[in-house]
Amino acid sequence: MQKKFLVLLLLLILSICSTALAISPDEAITIVSVKNNFLMPNETTSVIKEMIKYQGKEYVVVATKSGTSITAYIPLKNSDGNIASLDLEIREIIKTSIIYTEITQLKDTTTPASWPLSYSTKNFFYDLSTDFTGLMNDAISVQTILNAIGTSEAKTLASKADAVQAKAELLSKQSKEVSTQVEEGMKLENSYLAAPDTNLSIKYETAYKNYFSSISQYKLDFVELTNEISQLNSEISILDPSKLTVEQQRSYQILLTKAPLAISKASRTNPAKIDSFLGTNDQMRTLIEKVFANSKSSDGYATTLATRKTRNEAWKAMYGTNDTLIKLNKSFETLEKAATAILSEENVTTWAAKDSVDALTANWSAAKIRYNNSEYEKAKSYALNAQKNVQQIIQEGQTSTTDTTSQDLLIKIIAGLVILVIAVFVFEKFIMKKKTTPEEDYEKP
C-alpha cells in the first residue's frame, strides 16, 4: 500500500514539474525575439498554438509575420524552450501548424451550415436518406401502376420506373453513409483542432479526401436520378389514354397523381436545395484542398527556418551576451561592445598585442559586412575569429603609462637633438661665413 502511495506521489511530483517547465506564449515570443533574433526587420510574432504534438512531445509554435503573411514557423520544445532540431521533426510540426492555422481561419469565415464536417451537413444527409426512401416508394407505386396498365409502352416505362427506384434506394443508402462519415470526420476534426498532433495530420487529410470523393460520386448518381425521373415523367405525360381500356384509364389517372414529379415538392427531396448544397460543397472543396496543398510547402518553411537559425547563430556571436568575454572584462557583455571599446580612438594605440588589434579590426569589419550581406556562416566565422582576437588583446593587456611616457620623452629628446644639430650646421655654414669673408678681402694686396 505504501509503495503504491509513493509511486502515485512520485507521478504527481513529475506531473507538477512537467507543468512547471511548460513555457507560456509570452515566454515563447521572448525566446524568439529577445533572447534570440529570429525576426527580420519590421516582422511581428504570434503563437500559432500553445501545444502541438510530435511523437508524444509538445511544442509551442511561434509564427513570424510580415503584415498578415506568415514568413516563418519556429517550433519550440515545451520542455526547455529549445528549437526543434531534426529535419523530419521540423517539417511535420510546420505541416501541422499550416493545416491548423489555415483550417481555423477558413472555419472562422464560413457559416456552420456551409462547413462540410458539421452537424448541419450530417443532418442534411440524414434527412436526404429519408427523402430518397420516400422517393423509392413512389417509384415502386408508379412501377406497379404501369405494370397494371399492361401495354407495351407502359411496360417499357415500368422498367424505367424500376431504374428510378433502384437509384433512389442507392442514394438513400449513400445519404446515410455520408451522414455517418460526416459525423466521424467531425469528431476527428474537433479533436485535431483542439490538440493538433502530427500523427493525425494524414488521417485528417484522408477524412476530407474520402468525404469529397463520396460527394463526387453522390453528385453523379443524383444527376443520373434527376435525368431518369425527367425522362420518365416526360414519357408518362405522352401516353395516349384513348388507347386504354376504362380500367387502364383509371390506373392512368392514379399514375398522374403518383408520378415521380412529386420529388420537386416540399414534402419530398428538393433538387434545388441539393444543387445549392453541391455547389457550395465544390467551393469548399477547392478551399480546403488548397489548405492541404499549402501544408506540403513545409519543406520551404523548414529551409527558411534553417537559414534563420544560421542567421541567429551569427547574431548571437556578434551581438548576443558573451559569457566568455564577460569573464575577461565585465563591461564586455557582447563582442560588439568589446570590439567598440578596444578599437576606440582613445584605446586603439594602447594595447600591447598590436597584431591582434589589427586582426580584430579586419575580422570585426568583415563580420558586420558579411552579416549585412546575409552571408551568415561567414559572418559567424569572422565573429569567432574576432572573439579570439579580443581574448588575446585582453590577455596581453595595455602598455604601461611609464613606458609610454619614457617613449614620448625619448622621442622629444631625439627631436630636440636633431633640431640642435641642424641649428649648429646652419650657424656654421652661413652665419660664420658672412663674418669671415670681409677680413679675407681686406688682407689682400
C-alpha positions in Angstrom: 0.0 0.0 0.0 2.8 2.4 0.9 4.6 1.5 -2.3 1.6 2.4 -4.4 1.2 5.6 -2.5 4.9 6.5 -3.1 4.5 5.7 -6.8 1.4 7.9 -7.1 3.2 10.7 -5.2 6.2 10.4 -7.5 4.0 10.6 -10.6 2.2 13.6 -9.1 5.5 15.4 -8.5 6.7 14.6 -12.0 3.5 15.9 -13.4 3.8 19.1 -11.4 7.4 19.5 -12.5 6.4 18.9 -16.1 3.7 21.6 -15.9 6.2 24.0 -14.2 8.6 23.6 -17.1 6.0 24.5 -19.7 6.6 27.8 -21.5 3.9 30.3 -21.9 3.1 32.1 -25.2 4.8 35.3 -23.9 7.9 33.3 -23.0 8.0 31.7 -26.4 7.9 35.1 -28.1 10.6 36.4 -25.8 12.8 33.4 -26.7 12.4 34.1 -30.4 12.7 37.8 -30.4 14.7 38.9 -27.3 16.9 36.1 -26.2 17.4 35.2 -29.9 16.9 37.2 -33.0 14.8 35.2 -35.5 12.9 38.2 -36.7 13.7 40.1 -39.9 13.2 43.9 -39.9 9.5 45.0 -39.5 8.3 41.5 -38.6 5.9 40.7 -35.8 5.3 37.4 -33.9 2.3 35.4 -32.7 1.8 32.0 -31.2 0.0 29.6 -33.6 -1.0 27.1 -31.0 0.2 26.6 -27.4 0.6 22.9 -27.8 1.3 20.9 -31.0 2.4 17.3 -30.5 5.1 15.4 -32.4 5.9 11.8 -31.3 4.2 12.5 -28.0 6.3 15.6 -27.3 4.7 19.1 -27.1 5.8 22.2 -28.9 4.9 25.8 -28.9 4.9 27.2 -32.4 5.7 30.9 -33.0 5.0 32.4 -36.4 6.8 35.4 -37.7 4.7 37.7 -39.9 5.2 40.4 -42.4 1.9 42.3 -42.3 -0.6 39.4 -42.3 1.5 36.9 -44.2 3.4 34.3 -42.2 7.1 34.3 -43.1 8.4 31.6 -40.8 7.3 28.9 -38.3 9.5 28.4 -35.2 8.7 25.3 -33.1 10.0 25.5 -29.5 10.1 22.4 -27.2 7.7 23.0 -24.4 10.1 21.2 -22.0 13.0 23.6 -22.3 12.3 26.2 -24.9 14.9 25.0 -27.4 14.1 25.0 -31.1 13.3 21.7 -32.8 16.4 20.3 -34.4 15.6 17.3 -36.6 14.6 17.9 -40.2 11.6 15.5 -40.2 10.5 16.8 -36.8 10.6 20.4 -38.1 8.7 19.6 -41.3 6.0 17.6 -39.6 5.4 20.3 -37.0 5.3 23.0 -39.6 2.9 21.0 -41.8 0.5 20.5 -38.9 0.9 24.2 -38.0 -0.1 25.2 -41.5 -3.1 22.9 -41.5 -4.3 24.1 -38.1 -3.8 27.8 -38.9 -5.5 27.8 -42.3 -8.4 25.5 -41.4 -9.1 27.6 -38.3 -9.1 30.8 -40.4 -11.3 29.2 -43.0 -13.8 28.0 -40.4 -14.0 31.4 -38.8 -15.0 32.9 -42.2 -17.5 30.2 -43.1 -21.1 29.7 -41.8 -21.6 26.5 -39.9 -24.3 25.5 -42.4 -21.7 25.6 -45.2 -18.9 23.7 -43.4 -18.5 20.1 -44.7 -17.9 18.4 -41.4 -20.7 19.9 -39.3 -23.9 18.9 -37.6 -25.7 20.8 -40.4 -24.2 18.6 -43.1 -24.7 15.5 -41.1 -28.4 16.2 -40.5 -28.8 17.3 -44.1 -27.8 13.9 -45.4 -29.6 12.1 -42.7 -32.8 13.8 -43.9 -32.0 13.0 -47.5 -31.8 9.4 -46.7 -35.4 9.5 -45.5 -36.4 11.6 -48.6 -34.9 9.2 -51.0 -36.6 6.3 -49.3 -39.9 8.1 -49.8 -39.0 8.7 -53.5 -38.1 5.0 -53.8 -41.6 4.0 -52.5 -43.2 6.5 -55.0 -41.2 4.9 -57.8 -42.4 1.4 -56.8 -46.0 2.7 -56.8 -45.5 4.1 -60.3 -44.0 0.9 -61.5 -46.9 -1.2 -60.1 -49.5 1.0 -61.8 -47.6 0.9 -65.1 -47.5 -2.9 -64.9 -51.2 -2.8 -64.2 -51.9 -0.8 -67.4 -50.1 -3.6 -69.2 -49.5 -2.0 -72.6 -46.1 -2.4 -74.2 -45.4 1.3 -73.7 -46.4 1.1 -70.1 -44.2 -2.0 -69.5 -41.3 -0.1 -71.0 -41.9 2.8 -68.6 -42.3 0.3 -65.8 -38.7 -0.8 -66.3 -37.6 2.8 -66.3 -39.5 3.3 -63.0 -37.7 0.3 -61.6 -34.4 2.0 -62.5 -35.5 5.2 -60.7 -36.5 3.1 -57.7 -33.0 1.4 -57.7 -31.2 4.7 -58.0 -33.4 6.3 -55.2 -32.6 3.3 -53.0 -28.9 3.7 -53.7 -29.0 7.5 -52.9 -30.9 6.8 -49.7 -28.1 4.4 -48.7 -25.4 6.8 -49.8 -27.1 9.6 -47.8 -27.0 7.6 -44.6 -23.3 6.6 -45.2 -22.3 10.2 -45.9 -24.1 11.3 -42.7 -22.2 8.8 -40.7 -19.0 9.7 -42.5 -19.5 13.4 -41.7 -20.2 12.6 -38.0 -16.9 10.6 -37.7 -15.0 13.2 -39.6 -16.4 16.0 -37.4 -15.2 14.2 -34.3 -11.7 13.8 -35.8 -11.6 17.5 -36.8 -12.7 18.8 -33.4 -10.1 16.6 -31.7 -7.4 17.6 -34.2 -8.1 21.4 -33.9 -8.3 21.2 -30.1 -5.0 19.5 -29.8 -3.1 19.3 -33.1 -1.0 16.2 -33.4 1.4 15.5 -36.3 0.4 11.8 -36.1 -3.2 12.7 -37.1 -2.4 15.1 -39.9 -2.5 12.5 -42.6 -5.6 10.9 -41.1 -7.3 14.3 -41.0 -6.5 15.0 -44.6 -7.7 11.5 -45.7 -11.0 12.1 -43.9 -11.6 15.1 -46.2 -10.4 13.2 -49.3 -12.8 10.4 -48.6 -15.7 12.8 -47.9 -15.1 14.8 -51.1 -14.8 11.5 -53.1 -18.1 10.3 -51.7 -19.8 13.6 -52.6 -18.4 13.5 -56.1 -20.0 10.0 -56.6 -23.1 11.2 -54.9 -23.4 14.1 -57.3 -23.1 11.9 -60.3 -25.7 9.5 -59.0 -28.1 12.4 -58.2 -27.7 13.9 -61.7 -28.4 10.5 -63.2 -31.5 10.1 -61.0 -32.9 13.5 -61.9 -32.4 12.8 -65.6 -34.1 9.4 -65.3 -37.0 11.0 -63.5 -37.3 13.8 -66.0 -37.3 11.2 -68.9 -39.9 9.0 -67.1 -42.2 11.9 -66.4 -41.9 13.1 -69.9 -42.8 9.7 -71.4 -45.7 9.2 -68.9 -47.1 12.5 -69.9 -47.4 11.5 -73.6 -49.1 8.2 -73.0 -52.2 8.1 -75.2 -55.2 7.4 -72.9 -57.5 6.9 -75.9 -55.9 3.5 -76.5 -56.5 2.4 -73.0 -59.5 0.5 -71.6 -61.7 2.0 -68.9 -59.8 0.1 -66.2 -56.5 1.1 -67.7 -57.6 4.7 -67.9 -58.4 4.6 -64.1 -54.9 3.3 -63.5 -53.5 6.1 -65.7 -55.3 8.8 -63.7 -53.9 7.3 -60.5 -50.5 7.3 -62.2 -50.6 11.0 -62.8 -51.1 11.7 -59.1 -48.2 9.3 -58.1 -45.8 10.5 -60.7 -42.1 11.0 -59.5 -42.6 14.7 -60.2 -43.6 14.7 -56.6 -39.8 14.9 -55.9 -39.9 18.6 -56.6 -42.5 19.3 -53.9 -41.5 20.5 -50.4 -42.7 17.2 -48.9 -40.0 15.4 -50.8 -36.4 15.9 -51.7 -35.9 19.3 -53.3 -33.5 19.2 -56.2 -32.7 22.9 -56.0 -31.7 22.5 -52.3 -29.4 19.6 -53.2 -27.9 21.5 -56.2 -27.3 24.5 -53.9 -25.5 22.3 -51.3 -23.4 20.6 -54.0 -22.4 24.0 -55.5 -21.3 25.3 -52.0 -19.5 22.0 -51.4 -17.5 22.4 -54.6 -16.3 25.8 -53.4 -15.4 24.5 -50.0 -13.6 21.6 -51.6 -11.4 24.0 -53.6 -10.5 26.0 -50.4 -9.9 23.0 -48.2 -7.8 21.1 -50.7 -5.7 24.3 -51.1 -5.0 24.2 -47.3 -3.6 20.7 -47.5 -1.7 21.6 -50.7 -0.2 24.5 -48.8 0.9 22.2 -46.0 3.2 20.5 -48.4 5.2 23.7 -48.5 6.6 22.8 -45.1 9.9 22.0 -46.8 10.2 25.6 -47.9 9.4 26.9 -44.4 11.9 24.4 -43.0 14.6 25.8 -45.3 13.6 29.3 -44.2 14.0 28.2 -40.5 17.4 26.7 -41.2 18.6 30.0 -42.7 17.2 31.9 -39.8 18.9 29.6 -37.3 22.2 30.2 -39.0 21.5 34.0 -39.0 20.6 33.8 -35.3 23.9 32.0 -34.5 25.8 34.8 -36.3 23.8 37.4 -34.4 24.4 35.7 -31.1 28.2 35.6 -31.8 28.2 39.3 -32.7 25.6 40.9 -30.5 24.4 38.3 -28.0 25.5 38.0 -24.4 29.0 36.6 -24.4 29.9 34.9 -21.1 33.5 34.2 -22.2 34.3 37.9 -22.7 32.4 38.9 -19.6 34.8 36.8 -17.5 37.7 38.8 -19.0 36.0 42.2 -18.6 32.6 42.8 -17.1 31.9 45.7 -19.5 32.4 43.4 -22.5 28.9 42.0 -22.4 28.9 41.4 -26.2 31.5 41.1 -28.8 30.3 44.3 -30.3 30.9 46.2 -27.1 34.3 44.6 -26.7 35.4 45.5 -30.3 34.0 49.0 -30.0 35.9 49.6 -26.7 39.2 48.1 -27.8 39.2 49.9 -31.2 38.0 53.3 -29.9 40.3 56.2 -30.8 41.5 56.7 -27.2 42.3 53.0 -26.7 43.4 51.5 -30.0 47.1 52.5 -29.7 47.4 51.5 -26.1 47.3 47.7 -26.5 50.4 45.5 -26.3 49.1 42.9 -28.9 49.4 45.2 -31.9 49.0 42.3 -34.4 45.8 41.1 -32.6 44.4 44.7 -32.7 44.9 44.8 -36.5 43.4 41.3 -36.9 40.4 42.4 -34.7 39.9 45.5 -36.9 39.8 43.3 -40.0 37.7 40.4 -38.6 35.1 42.6 -36.9 34.6 44.7 -40.0 34.3 41.6 -42.2 31.8 40.1 -39.7 29.5 43.1 -40.0 29.8 43.3 -43.8 29.0 39.6 -44.2 26.1 39.7 -41.8 24.5 42.7 -43.7 25.0 40.8 -46.9 23.1 37.7 -45.5 26.3 35.6 -45.5 25.6 34.3 -42.1 28.0 31.4 -41.9 30.9 33.6 -42.9 29.8 36.3 -40.5 29.7 33.8 -37.7 33.2 32.6 -38.6 34.7 36.1 -38.7 32.9 36.9 -35.4 34.5 33.9 -33.7 37.9 34.9 -35.0 37.3 38.4 -33.7 36.4 36.9 -30.3 39.8 35.1 -30.2 41.5 38.4 -31.1 39.7 40.1 -28.2 40.8 37.4 -25.8 44.4 37.7 -26.9 44.4 41.5 -26.6 42.9 41.4 -23.1 45.3 38.7 -22.0 48.4 40.7 -23.2 46.9 43.9 -21.8 47.8 47.6 -22.4 51.3 49.1 -22.4 52.2 50.8 -19.1 51.9 54.5 -18.6 55.6 54.8 -17.6 56.8 53.1 -20.7 54.6 55.3 -22.8 55.9 58.4 -21.0 59.5 57.3 -21.5 59.0 56.7 -25.1 57.4 60.1 -25.6 60.3 61.7 -23.7 62.9 59.9 -25.8 61.2 60.9 -29.0 61.1 64.5 -27.8 64.9 64.4 -26.8 65.8 62.9 -30.2 63.7 65.5 -32.0 65.4 68.2 -29.9 68.9 67.0 -30.8 68.1 66.8 -34.5 66.9 70.4 -34.3 70.1 71.4 -32.4 72.3 69.7 -35.0 70.5 71.5 -37.8 70.8 74.8 -36.0 74.6 74.4 -35.5 75.0 73.4 -39.1 73.2 76.5 -40.3 75.1 78.7 -37.9 78.5 77.5 -39.1 77.6 77.3 -42.8 76.0 80.6 -43.3 76.4 83.0 -40.4 80.1 82.4 -39.7 80.9 82.5 -43.4 79.4 86.0 -43.6 81.6 87.2 -40.8 84.9 85.9 -42.1 84.6 86.9 -45.8 85.3 90.8 -45.4 88.5 90.2 -43.4 89.9 88.0 -46.0 89.2 90.6 -48.7 90.9 93.3 -46.5 94.3 91.4 -46.3 94.7 91.1 -50.0 97.3 93.5 -51.5 
